[in-house]
Amino acid sequence: MNYWIFVLLLFGMLVACDVSVEETKNLPISTEETETYLMVLGNVQDAGYPQIGCMKACCKEHWNPAAQQKMITSLGIVDKKSKQTWLFEASPDFKYQTKLLSDQLNPTKFTLPKGIFLTHGHIGHYVGLMHLGREAMGADKVPVYAMPRMKNYLETSGPWSQLVALHNIDLQSLKADSLMELTEEIQVIPFLVPHRGEYTETVGYRIISSKKKILFIPDIDKWNKWERDIIKEIQAVDIALLDATFFKNGEVGNRDMSEIPHPFVEESMNLFEVLSKEERVKVHFIHFNHTNPILQENSAAKKEVLKKGYRIAEEGLKIAL
């Protein structure tokens, strides 16, 4: 083969490899310094990672106390201008996540969030409130925002009712589709979504600032069960943090997955194919079950998600508001 033809072919292969690598990078949203931002404090499903009793390969190395642990799904808002933070979800990793959030303002002084917003009454989303009680911090009137059924559940069911009786938490009522101002520049709107409601309703949130609109739906049964069009909802925001509990059907081999409905990532990607490249990059998958191969750093599933133009809400990700 002619030497120069060989060189050109080799160069072309290298360029092609670079493009392929670039396509599978989980590119950051922004590296700009900002005083106000949203932070991903955790991205796994309610039972954590590793999950109790799991001896599969997906969990095996994570039982080592020295291994890097992943925290349960939660978001924080940081406003350095007003020196305030807010928390979305009170997960079982609450004590670590509140410390991470507080550190954004001052790593030498612990400050609780100005308010805690709950989505629903499944274990990964509210049981962290226990750390505010008598056996732990003994906090004083921490504002906790909840929808009517969620609020009633906390007021009437022990041990959560003790947090109310002892004024460790101060329950604040939320109304679906009503705007609430955190500051002059940040607003929050809860909205109902269909999800298993054994004890409470379930909501997602829109987080709105003068620069960004963010959609947060960590739990929903299926997109086609929602009265709203998820495609239009994605198009109307800048970032969409969406339920990705399971990658595909049959993933949890020992359980009937119809009992724990979520939109499979494969289903979501097929549905979202109509989105442009610019709109797909808005989608950040979150809330991964321990069986979801997206959690595995070099898995084919993770590479597929990124190659198709979607993103993964990695713990520590900051989104300027």
Summary of the structure (lengths in Angstrom):
residues: 321
radius of gyration: 20.9
end to end distance: 56.2
largest distance: 84.3
contacts: 1003
relative contact order: 0.14
helix: 31%
strand: 22%
